Amino acid sequence: MKKISTRIALYGFLSVMAFGTVLTSCSKDNDDIVDEVIGQGSHYKVTVTLENVNPDDDFVSVSLAGGTGGTKTDIWKVNGVVRTGESAIGLNDNDFAGATKTYVIETTEPIRAFANGVQIINYGAPMIVKYKIEKGSKVEINENLTLTGDGADFTKQYSF
């Protein structure tokens, strides 16, 4: 009986030592690298071109939201103009019906979270759609298509 109790005590002691070693074996250098990668944000740039939008027939909804992790909301600029106090950007069919056919929406500083939804439904003449998302200096999404009417749609959700 004494032999079994000693063996159980030895296995228990070794288990506690192994568990303690696993918990404390990670060096502080590795922790710094993980925190640095998770804590960094990225600049985003979305370029949207729509041709032949008819606001009476077609449906267009482009929305973008993002955050720095802080309270700053002046993080977006549209066609070079900073949107003060807006943490999200929305464009609709009326935005593309006038002279402006292309919108460049970009962040003014790195953000940690990015979400983008787009829905375009064409009921009229063929509509040319060009949609590009860049993260940092890398193109992540590059869509080029023509919606041919009768309810043809382009509906996507993106998040990084």
Stockholm file with secondary structure:
# STOCKHOLM 1.0

chainA/1-160         MKKISTRIALYGFLSVMAFGTVLTSCSKDNDDIVDEVIGQGSHYKVTVTLENVNPDDDFVSVSLAGGTGGTKTDIWKVNGVVRTGESAIGLNDNDFAGATKTYVIETTEPIRAFANGVQIINYGAPMIVKYKIEKGSKVEINENLTLTGDGADFTKQYSF
#=GR chainA/1-160 SS CHHHHHHHHHHHHHHHHHHHHHHHCSCHHHHHHHHHHHHCCBCEEEEEEEESCCTTTCEEEEEEEEECSSSCCCCEEETTEECTTCSEEEEEHHHHHSSCCEEEEEESSCBSEEEEEEEEEECSSCEEEEEEEEETTEEEEEEEEEECSTTEEEEEEEEC
#=GC SS_cons         CHHHHHHHHHHHHHHHHHHHHHHHCSCHHHHHHHHHHHHCCBCEEEEEEEESCCTTTCEEEEEEEEECSSSCCCCEEETTEECTTCSEEEEEHHHHHSSCCEEEEEESSCBSEEEEEEEEEECSSCEEEEEEEEETTEEEEEEEEEECSTTEEEEEEEEC
//
